[in-house]
Amino acid sequence: MIKTSRWFIASSCGLVCFMDKDSRSELYVCNLITKCCFRLSEPPGLRVCDYSTLSVSVDRVSSTYTVTVVKSRQVPENYFQWDLSVYVYDSVTMTWTASVTEMLTGWRGGDESVICNGVLYFLIYSTGPFQENRHGLVSYDLSTRPPVGNLLTRGFISVPCSLTCGRLMNLKGSLVMVGGIGKQDRQDIITGIGIWVLEKTKEWQEVARMPHRFFQGFGELDDVFASSGTDDLIYIQSYGAPALLVFDLRKNQWKWSQKCPVTKRFPLQLFSGFCFEPRLDISP
């Protein structure tokens, strides 16, 4: 039995991918509707790392899928330098490829990534006082591996503002980012929650900002909310409550979802969740 609180989770087109948080070596691809589950071979590289992020993408025509794992490990006794590795699994060949191995200076990888139109996007985080924003985005075209040149020089994309709790999602082929908007002098305190779409020009377009009457329910602390999305809908929730705030991209409308049947059992209980598309025709 998979206990989701101990696993990294990614989903795409009916498949859900799980990776354990301890060893980062157990990976499963499952269809939760048909209850079919397949364990992937162990990804290459060192098991021990400081940060990992997992993504999965399904080709709707061929029903094949791609899984990526981005690992980040601190260089011993040097907080400013981090080893970054990207591993790609192909369901056709059933093999892993070590696509990227680089050393980052002033940045580290994290736990947020997504595959959109064949491109892997993942957030990186500042480890020094020199960057204007503490977040950045890296794009990596999976069709051009192995890459040529420095990954940050070639694929770095600035974020639209000072962010906290950034989340990435693929909604109908568009890269969408949800994040808390931090104060300039205190980036760990958020003044609102915004939603952006990455344009083809690599520029961000802000499509919505949470109205104040809804934002009051989230407070002004760091990492107080999670978000995920599917189709035209984005779900935002506080870690401290099971209530879901929904934003409809097509209708440009905010509303609370129906009351969740889960109730809080003790004061420090935290809630988390993810979106997936139920499908009977996709097998791992």
Buried (B, 14 or more C-beta within 10 A) or exposed (E): EBEEEEBBBBBBBBBBBBBBEEEBEBBBBBBBBBEEBBEBEEBEBEEEBEBBBBBBBBBEEEBEBBBBBBBBBBEEEEEBBBBBBBBBBBBEEEEBBBBBBEEBEBBBBBBBBBBBEEBBBBBBBBBEEEBEBBBBBBBBEBEEBEBEEEBBEBBBBBBBBBBBBBBBBBBEEBBBBBBBBBEEEEBBBBBBBBBBBBEEEEEBEEBBBBEEEBBEBBEBBBEBBBBBBBEEBBBBBBBBBBBBBBBBBEEEEBEEEEEEEEEEEEEEEEBEBBBBBEBEEBBB
